[in-house]
Structure formats: structure tokens, C-alpha cells
Amino acid sequence: MLTLEIGRKSKSLTPSPAQLCCFFFFFSSSSSSTPWYSPPLPHQEDPILTTLSQAIRSSQTKPLHISLKKLLRSLTPSHVINLITLNPHSLSPLSLLSFFNFLSSHPPFRHTLRSYSTMAHFLITHKMFHQARSLLHFLVSRKGKGSASSVFTSIIETKGTHQCGFVFDSLMIAYTDLGFVPDAIQCFRLVRKHKFKLPFQGCKYLLDRMMKISSPIVSLGFYLEILDYGFSPSVYNFNILMHKLCRVGQIKDAQMVFNEIGKRGLLATVVSFNTLINGYCKSGNLEEGFRLKIAMEDSGIRPDVFTYSVLINGLCKESRLEDANGLFEEMCDRGLVPNDVTFTTLIDGQCKNGRIDLAMTTFEQILSKGLKPDLVMFNTLINGLCKAGDLKEAKKLIAEMSLRGLKPDKFTYTILLDGFCKEGNMELAVEIRDEMVKHGIELDNVAFTALISGLCREGRLIDAERTLREMLSAGMRPDDATYTMVIDGFCKKSDVKMGFKLLKEMQSDGHVPGVITYNVLMNGLCKLGQMKNANMLLDAMINLGVVPDDITYNILLDGHCKKANPKDVNKLKSEMGLVADYASYNSLISEIGRSSKHR
């Protein structure tokens, strides 16, 4: 009840709900520093709000842009805010939202941050959550990066009496979706600063995104922040963070995360232990890996196949084959059935340590257990056999692969091709190449390089050069060593001209030939007795910034010695390999020249 005194008389008035709301809105906003449209006194009716309300009501029969043609130019965001807040004519929420959207597309009117915030709160109050979230997403996209503080402030100032939990969740999700992760984090920190309820959905959404795109340390920092504010800890999240940290080699931080699991009142799982054990083994700290295995067992968790596979792999890398086999037996004794990964790990370790006999025994054990070896296992064993030079046994395995319905892949063919090339059996190597082409398997850098190397060793330089051209045509870039092999082959065949042609092509392809390539050409020139050209090549090297080495000077000395007085040859040979620099080389050459002239 309000009492108004007029002169000496008093009169009691009972204000309407709308008038009370107007009073509340007027006084609550009067302290704001932002310029604010002052609504009329409670006993008055704002003609602008009435006009707007009537236009909205009749919008189905008369379009708004016609009804409000005169009013649109003078309409301010404050009018719209008052209409939303007071709603004196009880318009439906949908009609007010339609009007709000209508104004967005009719300049010169422009919504403000405060009008967006007011509408968002209005929609949430009327349980129009989808529309509210879309509106906030649009607002964030318009405000852009670095806007979290200003948007948050506006939300607080316009929130009225209802809770803002949904708004904060929506803001964090919007900033995260748009890639503004620092803003999303800032939203959480502002929530914490003002002691609002934890925006659980927003935090969860942001954490999931950060664990995919952010560094593990940054993700961990945010996770610990939200945990301290009441976010429920999860072993799953800790395991993911550990995995990411281990993958980038930050094993100490991964250990800290593992320790945090217990501090948060959770129990580490087999995945937790395995993740950390794998990290330690990959970093070469097997001792810590085995310590964790013991701790795992002490806590009542049984190591699984993955645990044993990781530790066996670590032992194989350190060439501790006896320990690896012992651990394998322990695994089987405990009733665990090794999988393909376990067997392949063991076979790979045995092959790399030159124990093909053990690898074949392990393979026979697999077959005796009725297990079916996969392509990776066959390739691992074939690779070991080829490197050991046992190509006959490797071919047998390929035949067995086919019987088991497994088709050789690029890796299988490349292993064989490389093996035949190293054995000097270029006929079979070329057959493998043709078979790859027949089955539509493209040769890669490894295959081409193996072929070129093998052909050069066999003196088939024309074929080697043709293969080099094929490699270039396939869009691959031969490395310096591959070019140098072919150049060396031609130079040894006294075709130095082709060697220089390839050098020029090499440079045109963007390569910067090193001292080894120049030494090959230098040797070719010296073998032909072209010492003048050899000297010119040395000058070219130095001009290009390629520093000659002892081999360069020794090649030149050897070439010049063959032109010198035989009496000085032994003396010069004793000094070969002791030349320190180009000046020393020049002095020796001068001596040779004087001896030749005297002779």
C-alpha cells in the first residue's frame, strides 16, 4: 500500500504488479554508471512502451516496419530493455523475442551488450533455454576474443533475482566453440571470484576441448583449478592427462598426475598404472617401470597383457633378451594369453638383437598354440631374416602368408627388395619391383634408394640413372647420398662428364652438395689425370663455401704425385693425410711442380 500526500489530504493507492516492477527496476538501476533510460513514475504509463506493445500485438495484420516507421529512428536500447523487463501489456515471450530479432535487422537501431544480456535472462526465466544459448553464442561471436570480462559484467548487472548458472555454462561453451579458450577460462575465474555456483557443464565442455587441443600442462592447470572449486575428480581425466604428458616425454609431470589420483580420494586403475609404466619404459627408465609393476600388484591390481608387453618391449630395446623371455614365461604362467602385440614385440626384439633362431622358435610357438599371426608379425620376421641375409627363409614365409590368406603389402615388398639388393641379386630385386607395379603398389623413397644403391654396386649405371629418373617422375626427392652414389658410379667408369651433369641437376633440384659429393668428382678427375680441372673444382668448392677435408687434399696429392718425379713419391706419400690446410697443399704442389721442371 502506498500513501501519497496531496496538500493536507492523504490518499491511499494500491499499485499494480507492473507498477511495483517498474519501481524496483528504477531504483535497482539508478546506481549504475551506465546511462539508463528512466521509466515513468508508477502511476504513469509510458506511451512508447504502449505503442511498441500494440504494434507487436497487431504485427500479424500490420507489419512492424510500417507500424513503427516513425518510432524506429528515435527508439533506443533502453526502451527495448524496459519493454523486456516491465512488459506492461503481458506480451508472450516468443513475440518479444521476435521483436528483438526484428530490431537486429533494422538499422539504424543497434542492440547493446546490456540489451542482449537482458534478453538472455528473460529467455532463461521463461525456460527458453535453446533460444537463450543461441543468443549468447551470437553475442560472443560478435564481441570476439578478449570480451569475457565485459560480457560477464553485463550479465551480472542485468541478472535481476534469478540464478545465472545456465548463462555461465552457455558463455563458457560459446567461447570454447568459437576457439576463444582463454576467454572461456576467464569466465570460470570470474565465476569463482564472485563466488557463484560452479558452471559444471561449461567446465566439463571446456576441459574436454582443452585435452584435445591444448598442451597437457595447460589442461592440467585448468583441471586442478576447477577441482579446487568443487568439480568432481575423475580417474578417466587423470589417465588422459597422463597419456598426453607421457607422449610428449614429460614423465615427471605424468608422475605428479598419478600421485594426484590418490590425493583426490580416487583409486588408480590398471589403465593408470599401464599409462605411467609405458611412459617410463619409453623414456628408458625400466627400473621405474618395474617398480610400478610391484606397486600395482601390492595395491591388488593384476598386471594385464598390456603391462607385460610394454615391459618386454623395454627389455628387448636394452638387448636383455633373457629377461624378456623370463617375463614372457611369467605372463603365460599367470594364465594371461599373449596377443599379437606381445608376440610381435618379442620377435622384433629378438630379430634386432640378431637372434633369428629365437625369433623363429617364438614364431613356431605361436603356430603351436593355434594362434593366427597377422601381417605385422610376418613383416617383422621377414625383415629380421632379410637383414640376417636369409632370403630363402624369408621367401618361405611369404609363401606361408599367402596360404593363410594374407597379401604382402608395401612394407613386405620393400623389405624383400632391399634384401635382394644388398645380396647383389638384382634380377630378383627387379622382379619384386615389377610385381609391386603389377599389384598397384607404389615404390617409396626406401624402395627406390635400395634399387639405385644395388644397381650402382653391380655397375649397372644406366639402369641406376633410369631408376633415379623414375623416382623424380614419381614426385620423390632423392637425397644427397642417392645422387652421390650414381655420380660415384659414373666417375668410377671414367664418365666424369655424366657425373658433372648429375651435379648440376642436383643443384637445380635445390640440393647443396657437400664435401663427399665433390670428393667423388675430384677422384674421377684425378683418375683421368685432369689435374687442372681438379684444381678448378677445388677453387669452386671453396667459393661455394664447401670446406675441403683431408680426403679432398689426399685425392689431389695422390693425383699430383702420379705426375711427379718418382724419387719424391715416397716422401709425399708419407706426408699424405697430414695436410692441415689449403696453404700446406699449395706448398706441396709447388714442390712437386719444381721437381717436375727440374726433371
HULINFEN-V715351 format. One record per pair of residues at least 6 apart in sequence whose ideal C-beta (glycine too) atoms are under 7 Angstrom apart, sorted by sequence separation. I is the first residue (numbers start at 1). J is the second residue. D is the distance in Angstrom with one decimal. If there is no record, write none. Layout:
# HULINFEN-V715351
i: (I/I)
j: (J/J)
d: (D/D)
This chain:
# HULINFEN-V715351
i: (40/103/227/297/332/507/579/3/4/29/39/104/261/296/331/366/401/436/471/506/541/103/123/124/143/175/176/191/210/211/245/246/280/281/315/316/350/351/385/386/420/421/455/456/490/491/525/526/561/564/3/4/55/58/123/155/175/210/245/280/315/350/385/420/455/490/525/258/293/398/433/468/503/538/1/2/140/188/261/561/26/55/84/120/123/139/155/172/175/210/242/245/277/280/312/315/347/350/382/417/420/452/455/487/522/525/561/1/2/26/55/575/25/223/258/293/398/503/120/172/188/207/242/277/312/347/382/417/452/487/522/557/119/120/171/172/207/241/242/276/277/311/312/346/347/381/382/416/417/451/452/486/487/521/572/22/223/258/293/328/363/433/468/503/538/558/23/100/116/168/238/273/308/343/378/413/448/483/518/557/22/51/80/151/220/255/290/465/500/184/219/238/254/289/324/359/394/429/464/499/534/554/19/80/116/168/203/238/273/308/343/378/413/448/483/518/554/568/216/254/289/324/359/394/429/464/496/499/534/97/235/553/15/148/172/550/568/168/203/216/251/273/286/308/321/356/378/391/413/418/426/448/461/483/496/518/531/564/173/176/181/211/216/246/251/281/286/316/321/351/356/386/391/421/426/456/461/491/496/526/531/550/556/560/93/169/172/176/207/211/242/277/281/312/316/347/351/382/386/414/417/421/452/456/487/491/522/526/565/48/52/136/140/168/172/198/200/233/235/270/305/375/410/445/480/515/557/564/565/164/165/169/173/198/216/239/243/246/251/274/278/281/286/304/309/313/316/321/344/348/351/356/379/383/386/391/414/418/421/426/453/461/477/484/488/491/496/514/515/519/523/526/531/553/560/564/49/81/85/93/169/172/176/181/198/211/233/239/242/246/274/277/281/305/309/312/316/344/347/351/379/382/386/414/417/421/424/449/452/456/480/484/487/491/515/519/522/526/563/49/72/75/77/81/84/97/136/140/165/168/172/216/235/238/242/249/270/277/305/308/312/319/321/340/343/347/356/375/389/410/417/424/426/452/480/487/494/515/522/548/565/53/56/73/77/80/84/93/136/140/145/148/152/53/147/217/239/274/309/344/379/484/519/49/72/77/81/113/117/121/125/129/133/137/141/146/149/185/192/220/227/235/305/321/340/480/515/53/64/77/84/113/117/121/132/136/140/145/148/152/188/37/49/56/121/148/114/118/137/37/65/113/117/121/36/37/124/39/56/124/114/37/39/120/25/25/22/21/18/18/34/32)
j: (46/109/233/303/338/513/585/10/11/36/46/111/268/303/338/373/408/443/478/513/548/111/131/132/151/183/184/199/218/219/253/254/288/289/323/324/358/359/393/394/428/429/463/464/498/499/533/534/569/572/12/13/64/67/132/164/184/219/254/289/324/359/394/429/464/499/534/268/303/408/443/478/513/548/12/13/151/199/272/572/38/67/96/132/135/151/167/184/187/222/254/257/289/292/324/327/359/362/394/429/432/464/467/499/534/537/573/14/15/39/68/588/39/237/272/307/412/517/135/187/203/222/257/292/327/362/397/432/467/502/537/572/135/136/187/188/223/257/258/292/293/327/328/362/363/397/398/432/433/467/468/502/503/537/588/39/241/276/311/346/381/451/486/521/556/576/42/119/135/187/257/292/327/362/397/432/467/502/537/576/42/71/100/171/241/276/311/486/521/206/241/260/276/311/346/381/416/451/486/521/556/576/42/103/139/191/226/261/296/331/366/401/436/471/506/541/577/592/241/279/314/349/384/419/454/489/521/524/559/123/261/579/42/175/199/577/595/196/231/244/279/301/314/336/349/384/406/419/441/446/454/476/489/511/524/546/559/592/202/205/210/240/245/275/280/310/315/345/350/380/385/415/420/450/455/485/490/520/525/555/560/579/585/589/123/199/202/206/237/241/272/307/311/342/346/377/381/412/416/444/447/451/482/486/517/521/552/556/595/79/83/167/171/199/203/229/231/264/266/301/336/406/441/476/511/546/588/595/596/196/197/201/205/230/248/271/275/278/283/306/310/313/318/336/341/345/348/353/376/380/383/388/411/415/418/423/446/450/453/458/485/493/509/516/520/523/528/546/547/551/555/558/563/585/592/596/82/114/118/126/202/205/209/214/231/244/266/272/275/279/307/310/314/338/342/345/349/377/380/384/412/415/419/447/450/454/457/482/485/489/513/517/520/524/548/552/555/559/596/83/106/109/111/115/118/131/170/174/199/202/206/250/269/272/276/283/304/311/339/342/346/353/355/374/377/381/390/409/423/444/451/458/460/486/514/521/528/549/556/582/599/88/91/108/112/115/119/128/171/175/180/183/187/89/183/253/275/310/345/380/415/520/555/86/109/114/118/150/154/158/162/166/170/174/178/183/186/222/229/257/264/272/342/358/377/517/552/91/102/115/122/151/155/159/170/174/178/183/186/190/226/76/88/95/160/187/154/158/177/78/106/154/158/162/78/79/166/82/99/167/158/82/86/167/85/86/86/86/86/88/114/157)
d: (4.8/5.0/5.6/6.9/6.9/6.8/5.3/5.6/5.4/5.2/6.1/6.1/5.0/6.0/6.5/5.8/6.5/6.2/5.7/5.9/6.0/6.8/5.1/4.9/5.9/4.3/4.7/5.9/6.8/5.0/4.9/4.9/4.3/4.6/4.8/5.1/4.4/5.0/5.1/5.2/4.6/4.9/4.8/4.9/4.3/4.6/5.0/5.4/5.4/7.0/5.6/6.1/5.8/6.8/3.9/6.3/3.9/4.4/4.0/4.3/4.0/4.1/4.1/3.9/3.9/4.8/4.3/6.7/5.8/6.1/6.8/6.2/6.3/6.5/5.8/5.0/6.8/6.9/6.2/5.0/6.7/3.8/6.0/5.2/6.7/6.8/5.5/4.8/6.4/6.0/4.6/6.6/4.7/6.9/4.9/6.6/4.8/6.6/4.9/5.4/6.5/5.2/6.4/4.5/5.7/6.5/6.9/6.2/5.9/5.7/5.3/6.9/6.5/6.4/6.3/6.4/6.9/6.8/5.4/4.9/6.2/6.5/4.9/4.9/5.5/5.4/5.3/4.5/5.2/5.0/5.7/6.4/6.3/5.6/5.1/6.5/6.0/5.2/6.1/5.9/6.5/5.9/6.0/5.6/6.5/6.1/6.8/5.3/6.3/5.2/5.9/6.0/6.4/6.3/6.9/5.3/6.8/5.2/6.7/6.0/5.9/6.4/5.8/6.5/6.8/6.9/5.5/5.4/6.6/6.3/5.6/5.9/6.2/6.5/6.1/5.8/6.5/6.1/6.6/5.1/5.5/6.2/7.0/6.7/5.3/6.7/6.8/5.9/6.7/4.8/6.2/6.5/6.0/5.9/6.4/6.0/6.6/6.5/5.4/5.4/6.0/5.1/3.7/6.6/4.7/5.4/4.8/5.1/4.4/4.2/5.4/5.1/4.9/4.2/4.6/5.1/5.8/6.8/5.7/5.3/6.1/6.0/5.6/6.6/5.8/6.2/6.8/5.7/6.0/6.8/6.1/4.4/5.3/6.6/5.8/6.0/5.2/6.7/5.6/3.8/5.0/6.4/4.7/6.8/6.6/5.6/6.5/5.3/6.1/6.9/5.4/6.4/4.6/6.8/4.2/6.0/5.5/4.4/5.6/5.7/6.5/5.5/4.6/6.3/6.3/5.2/6.9/6.6/6.3/6.6/6.3/5.3/6.6/4.6/6.3/4.8/5.7/5.7/5.9/5.6/6.1/6.8/6.7/5.8/6.9/4.5/2.9/4.9/7.0/6.9/7.0/6.2/6.5/6.7/6.9/6.5/6.9/6.4/6.6/6.8/5.5/6.3/5.7/6.2/6.5/6.3/6.2/6.7/4.4/5.6/5.6/6.9/6.8/4.0/6.9/5.6/6.9/4.0/5.2/5.3/5.5/5.2/5.1/5.5/5.8/5.6/6.5/5.7/6.3/6.3/5.3/4.4/5.0/5.0/6.7/5.2/5.2/6.5/5.1/5.1/4.8/6.7/6.6/6.9/5.3/4.6/6.9/5.8/5.6/4.9/6.8/4.9/5.2/4.8/6.8/6.1/5.5/4.1/6.2/5.3/5.9/6.2/6.8/5.9/4.4/6.5/6.4/6.6/6.6/5.3/5.1/6.6/6.5/5.0/5.1/5.8/6.3/6.5/6.4/4.2/4.1/6.7/5.1/6.7/6.3/7.0/5.9/5.5/4.7/3.1/5.5/5.7/3.7/6.6/4.5/5.5/2.3/4.7/5.3/2.7/5.5/5.5/3.2/4.8/5.7/3.0/6.7/5.4/6.3/4.3/6.6/4.7/5.4/3.0/6.5/5.5/5.0/3.2/6.7/5.5/6.4/5.8/6.0/5.5/5.3/6.2/4.6/4.2/6.2/6.0/5.5/6.8/5.7/6.9/6.1/6.5/5.8/7.0/5.6/6.6/5.9/5.1/6.2/5.2/6.2/5.7/6.8/6.4/6.6/6.9/6.8/6.3/6.8/6.5/6.3/6.7/6.3/5.4/6.8/6.9/4.8/6.7/5.7/6.8/4.4/5.4/5.9/6.0/6.0/5.8/5.0/3.9/6.2/3.8/6.6/6.5/5.8/6.9/5.6/5.4/6.6/5.9/6.2/6.8/6.2/6.8/5.0/6.6/4.4/5.9/5.8/6.5/4.6/4.3/5.9/6.7/6.6/6.1/5.5/6.5/6.8/6.4/6.1/6.8/6.0/6.5/6.5/6.0/5.5/4.4/5.1/6.7/5.1/5.8/6.7/5.5/6.2/6.5/4.0/4.7/6.7/6.2/5.6/5.3/6.1/5.2/5.5/4.8/7.0/2.6/6.5/4.5/4.2/6.8/6.3/6.2/5.4/5.3/5.2/6.6/6.0/6.0/6.7/6.2/5.4/6.5/5.6/5.7/6.2/4.8/6.8/6.6)
